[in-house]
Amino acid sequence: MSDIAALLQAVRHRIDQAVTAANRLPGSVQLLAVSKTKPLADVLAAAAAGQVHFGENYVQEGVDKILATASLPLADPLIWHFIGPLQSNKTRLVAEHFAWIHTVDRVRIAERLSAQRPPQLPPLQVCVQVNISGEDSKSGCAPEEAAALCAAVSTLPQLTLRGLMAIPEADDNPEAQRRIFGRMQTIFATIRRQPGIDFATFDTLSMGMTHDLEAAIAEGATLVRVGTGIFGERQYA
Ligand SMILES: *Cc1c(COP(=O)(O)O)cnc(C)c1O
């Protein structure tokens, strides 16, 4: 077994344990493998071990990997999620190549993505990013703006609003992690019942990474985004 296959199995085990501990249904949490900065060979190793959903933060790096894997004879075609900050001059590449985006935080970006999504592709699957710990990173809408932004996204023809995403400030205290994730779960549940929101497709709460996935799953995450736990530490040039 490759290192990546073994690490992937260990992460899946952590997820299963956390799901059981939270009395949630088996299979109710999806794993997104975050392959940013990692070579294509690592993506292929994870794919060979059954991983289907991959996340990328940098548009061009992601598009390169999407194109390189598109024609491979894989049992299941890979599903690519854009999870990085997005500037308006890069929306077209995301609209044309990715299946999902987790980082929509303003109406203007959503409108561009909808207009630029090729009509022959299924709608782009969208999570609205919420700046839940109010850190200076500036990514994500304010929690009190999330409902209005979701309502706006849900009217756009080439987008399907799937839920919310958050990247809380790093915190080593599991109780503090859970408090923040719990606030996200409350916002998610409130918006899900809002008129104009499709309850059936607004089903994704994207939160939890390598160091805090247990806390996120305890507070209702349906998708965790794991990089280091699967691919090892990242080296930035
Ligand atoms: C890098 C990244 C991750 C993965 O982080 P790890 O700590 O390596 O698991 C998850 N989500 C986003 C948005 C990221 O940028």
The ligand as an ORCA input file, in Angstrom:
! r2SCAN-3c Opt
* xyz 0 1
  C      -5.391     23.916      2.763
  C      -6.843     23.895      3.056
  C      -7.444     22.794      3.689
  C      -6.668     21.589      4.186
  O      -5.940     21.930      5.313
  P      -5.114     20.805      6.154
  O      -4.872     21.457      7.443
  O      -3.880     20.543      5.364
  O      -5.978     19.616      6.257
  C      -8.815     22.816      3.883
  N      -9.562     23.857      3.482
  C      -9.031     24.926      2.869
  C      -9.914     26.039      2.450
  C      -7.660     24.986      2.670
  O      -7.138     26.075      2.082
*
